[in-house]
Amino acid sequence: MWKTILRRIILMIPQIFILSIIVFVLGALMPGDALTGMLDPNLDPAQIEAMREQLGLNKSWPQRYIDWITGILNGDWGRSWHHRQPVMSIIGQRISPTIQLSLLTVILSYLIALPLGLLAGRYNESFFDKAVNLYNFISYAIPSFVLGLFLIWIFGYTLGWFPTTGTVSPGLTPGTMEFAMSRLYHMILPAITLALLSTTGTIQYLRTGVIDAKSEDYVRTAKAKGVPDSVIYRKHIFRNSILPIAAFFGFTITGLIGGSVFIENVFTYPGMGKLFVESISLRDFSVMLAITLISGFMTLMGSLLSDIIMIFVDPRIRIK
């Protein structure tokens, strides 16, 4: 298995290289540059041209790409033209809140999806199953920013149960229990929003797996031997039905880390998603390209993680 993992990691190198080219070209095709809209329109065009020359914006795309990728290989991801800081310094400040939000979302989504999918499959065609299908339909159809705004209005402004912006209350000392609890408190509402929208696939896969497993020979044999239904569902049906979900578990984690763009902007949550949108609007290409490349790398890691999880869930599976 370790040889397989090492081989997969080596294969990621050309994939990331191709991804870097695509990301850079798409970024270069965007209209404007880092100086667009940030300079006095009455400024001498020669001075503007000199500033572009200093920033390397007048170089050809291949030369700019070589400079950019060479810097990354040397550990230099460039500087943010807007924040006037190293790119990795800014991302380092924003990635922690996003990871924490994503982990809480994963926990909540599985706490919701696993019992709903299992019970809906066990009692299929019942009123409960139809209610779960209706929930699935609504959660699949509703946009994330619409649900986010609705929950903000209900639980933030109307009931006042949760804060609607930021990651921590002002005036708290980092490292204290009050600071940690405040951060968790600020994450609950956006995490619930993301969790409600990310349960659809898990519920549907688990429900279908349970319905299919109920007609298998090993289930009928267990029932004929007098094994209680609770044991059959817990030890046999659920274990086999969880395989499709385990196959996508790695993608679920990495997808949430890179896919919380709308939620972070709706809740003014200072994470990677909000930073990405800001970098696009400000034409801060160094930050935008770094976030996109990191997200692509995490997607590749999610694929590898899913394969590894499948081996432990089902020992019969061996990745070649």
C-alpha positions in Angstrom: 0.0 0.0 0.0 2.8 2.4 0.8 4.4 1.9 -2.6 1.0 2.7 -4.2 0.7 5.9 -2.1 4.2 7.0 -3.1 3.5 6.3 -6.7 0.3 8.3 -6.6 2.1 11.2 -4.9 4.8 11.2 -7.7 2.0 11.2 -10.3 0.6 14.3 -8.7 3.7 16.3 -9.8 2.9 16.5 -13.5 -0.8 17.0 -12.6 0.0 20.0 -10.5 2.3 21.3 -13.2 -0.4 21.2 -15.8 -2.9 22.7 -13.3 -0.5 25.6 -12.6 -0.3 26.4 -16.4 -4.1 26.3 -16.7 -4.6 28.5 -13.6 -2.0 31.0 -14.7 -3.3 31.3 -18.2 -6.9 31.8 -17.0 -5.7 34.4 -14.5 -3.7 36.2 -17.3 -6.8 36.3 -19.5 -8.7 38.3 -16.9 -9.2 41.9 -18.0 -7.1 44.5 -16.1 -4.2 44.0 -13.7 -3.2 44.9 -10.1 -3.0 48.6 -11.0 -6.4 48.8 -12.6 -8.7 51.2 -10.8 -6.1 51.8 -8.0 -4.2 54.8 -9.5 -5.1 58.5 -10.0 -6.5 58.8 -13.5 -4.6 62.1 -13.8 -1.3 60.4 -13.3 1.2 60.6 -16.1 0.9 57.5 -18.3 4.7 57.2 -18.4 4.7 56.8 -14.6 1.9 54.1 -14.8 4.0 52.3 -17.4 7.0 52.5 -15.2 5.1 50.9 -12.3 3.9 48.1 -14.5 7.4 47.5 -15.7 8.6 47.4 -12.1 5.9 44.8 -11.2 6.8 42.7 -14.2 3.3 43.2 -15.7 4.7 44.1 -19.2 6.5 40.7 -19.6 5.1 38.0 -21.8 2.9 35.3 -20.3 5.5 32.6 -20.6 8.1 34.7 -18.9 5.7 35.7 -16.1 4.8 32.1 -15.6 8.4 31.0 -15.4 9.1 33.7 -12.9 6.0 32.7 -10.9 6.6 28.9 -10.8 10.3 29.4 -10.2 9.5 31.5 -7.1 7.0 28.8 -5.9 9.6 26.1 -6.2 12.0 28.2 -4.2 9.3 28.8 -1.5 8.4 32.3 -2.6 4.8 32.6 -3.6 5.1 36.3 -4.3 3.6 39.3 -2.6 0.1 40.6 -2.4 -0.1 43.8 -4.4 -3.1 44.9 -2.3 -2.1 43.8 1.2 1.6 44.5 0.7 2.4 41.2 2.5 3.8 37.9 1.4 1.1 35.7 -0.1 1.6 32.8 2.2 1.5 35.1 5.2 -2.0 36.2 4.2 -3.2 32.7 3.4 -1.7 31.4 6.7 -4.0 33.9 8.5 -7.1 32.8 6.6 -6.7 29.1 6.2 -7.1 28.2 9.8 -10.7 29.6 10.1 -11.6 27.8 6.9 -10.3 24.4 8.1 -12.0 24.8 11.4 -15.3 25.7 9.7 -14.9 22.7 7.3 -14.2 20.2 10.0 -17.3 21.3 12.0 -19.3 21.2 8.8 -18.2 17.6 8.1 -19.1 16.5 11.7 -22.6 18.2 11.5 -23.3 16.9 8.0 -22.6 13.3 8.9 -24.5 13.6 12.2 -27.5 14.7 10.0 -27.1 12.5 7.0 -26.2 9.1 8.4 -29.3 8.5 10.6 -31.6 10.1 8.0 -30.2 7.9 5.2 -30.2 4.8 7.3 -33.8 5.2 8.5 -35.1 6.3 5.1 -33.7 3.2 3.6 -34.9 1.0 6.3 -38.4 2.3 6.2 -38.6 3.2 2.5 -41.9 4.3 1.1 -43.0 5.4 4.6 -44.0 8.9 5.6 -40.5 9.4 7.1 -38.8 8.3 3.8 -41.0 10.8 1.8 -40.1 13.6 4.3 -36.4 12.8 3.9 -36.8 12.9 0.1 -38.5 16.2 0.3 -35.7 17.6 2.4 -33.2 16.2 -0.1 -35.0 17.9 -2.9 -35.1 21.3 -1.1 -31.5 21.2 0.1 -30.3 20.3 -3.4 -32.3 23.0 -5.1 -31.8 26.0 -2.7 -28.7 28.2 -3.3 -26.2 28.4 -0.5 -26.4 32.2 -0.2 -30.2 32.1 0.0 -30.2 29.6 2.8 -27.4 31.5 4.5 -29.4 34.8 4.4 -32.5 33.1 5.6 -30.7 31.6 8.6 -29.1 34.9 9.4 -32.5 36.6 9.4 -34.1 33.9 11.6 -31.4 33.0 14.1 -29.2 36.1 13.9 -31.6 39.0 13.7 -35.0 37.7 14.7 -34.1 35.3 17.5 -30.6 36.7 18.2 -29.2 33.2 19.0 -26.0 33.4 17.0 -23.6 36.1 15.7 -23.8 36.8 12.0 -20.3 38.1 11.2 -16.7 37.5 12.1 -14.9 34.6 13.8 -14.6 35.8 17.4 -15.9 38.4 19.7 -13.6 41.5 20.1 -11.5 41.9 23.2 -10.8 38.2 23.9 -7.3 36.9 24.4 -6.1 34.2 22.0 -5.4 30.9 23.6 -8.0 31.2 26.3 -11.1 29.0 26.7 -13.3 32.1 26.2 -11.5 32.7 22.9 -12.0 29.1 21.7 -15.7 29.0 22.7 -16.3 32.3 21.0 -14.8 31.0 17.8 -16.9 27.9 18.0 -20.0 30.0 18.7 -19.3 32.1 15.5 -18.8 29.0 13.4 -22.1 27.3 14.3 -24.5 29.1 12.0 -22.3 29.0 8.8 -21.4 25.4 9.6 -25.1 24.5 9.9 -25.8 26.2 6.6 -23.0 24.3 4.8 -24.0 21.0 6.5 -27.7 21.3 5.5 -26.6 21.7 1.9 -24.0 19.0 1.8 -26.0 16.1 3.1 -27.9 15.4 -0.1 -25.5 13.0 -1.7 -24.7 11.1 1.5 -28.4 10.6 2.4 -29.2 9.4 -1.2 -26.2 7.0 -1.4 -26.9 5.5 2.0 -30.7 5.2 1.4 -30.1 3.5 -1.9 -27.5 1.2 -0.4 -29.7 0.1 2.5 -32.6 -0.6 0.1 -30.4 -2.7 -2.1 -28.8 -4.5 0.8 -32.1 -5.5 2.3 -32.7 -7.9 -0.6 -29.3 -9.6 -0.4 -28.9 -13.3 0.5 -26.8 -12.6 3.6 -29.5 -10.5 5.0 -32.2 -13.1 4.5 -29.8 -15.7 6.0 -29.3 -13.6 9.1 -33.0 -13.1 9.5 -33.6 -16.8 9.1 -31.1 -17.5 11.9 -33.1 -15.1 14.2 -30.6 -12.3 14.3 -32.4 -9.1 15.6 -33.1 -6.5 12.9 -31.1 -3.9 14.9 -28.0 -6.1 14.7 -28.5 -6.8 11.0 -28.8 -3.1 10.1 -25.9 -2.0 12.3 -23.4 -4.8 11.6 -24.2 -5.9 8.1 -26.4 -3.6 6.0 -24.9 -0.3 7.3 -21.3 -1.5 6.8 -21.9 -2.5 3.2 -24.0 0.6 2.4 -21.3 3.0 3.7 -18.8 2.0 1.0 -19.9 4.6 -1.6 -19.9 7.3 1.1 -16.4 6.3 2.2 -15.2 6.6 -1.4 -16.1 10.3 -1.5 -15.1 11.1 2.1 -11.8 12.6 1.1 -13.4 14.7 -1.6 -16.0 15.9 0.9 -13.4 17.3 3.3 -11.3 19.0 0.6 -14.3 20.2 -1.3 -15.7 22.0 1.8 -12.3 23.7 2.4 -12.3 25.1 -1.1 -16.0 25.4 -1.7 -17.2 27.7 1.1 -16.9 30.8 -1.0 -20.5 32.0 -0.9 -21.0 31.1 2.8 -17.9 33.0 3.9 -19.0 36.0 2.0 -22.6 35.9 3.3 -21.4 35.6 6.9 -18.4 37.9 6.4 -16.3 35.0 7.6 -12.6 35.9 7.0 -11.5 32.6 5.5 -10.0 31.4 2.3 -13.2 31.7 0.3 -13.7 35.4 1.2 -10.0 36.1 0.5 -10.4 34.4 -2.9 -13.3 36.6 -3.9 -11.5 39.7 -2.7 -8.4 38.8 -4.7 -10.5 38.5 -7.9 -12.2 41.8 -7.4 -8.9 43.6 -6.6 -7.0 41.8 -9.4 -4.6 40.5 -6.8 -3.3 37.8 -9.0 -0.6 36.4 -6.7 -3.2 35.6 -4.0 -5.8 34.4 -6.5 -3.3 32.0 -8.2 -2.0 30.7 -5.0 -5.4 29.9 -3.6 -6.5 28.2 -6.8 -3.3 26.1 -7.0 -3.6 25.1 -3.3 -7.3 24.1 -3.9 -6.3 21.9 -6.8 -3.6 20.2 -4.8 -6.1 19.5 -2.0 -8.5 18.0 -4.5 -5.8 15.6 -5.6 -5.0 14.8 -2.0 -8.7 14.2 -1.4 -8.7 11.5 -4.2 -5.8 9.8 -2.5 -7.4 10.0 0.9 -10.6 8.5 -0.4 -8.7 5.5 -1.8 -6.9 4.9 1.5 -10.1 5.1 3.4 -11.7 2.5 1.1 -8.9 0.1 1.9 -9.6 0.3 5.7 -13.4 0.2 5.3 -13.3 -2.8 2.9 -10.2 -4.9 3.2 -11.1 -6.7 0.0 -10.3 -3.6 -2.0 -6.7 -3.0 -2.9 -5.6 0.0 -5.0 -3.1 -0.9 -7.6 
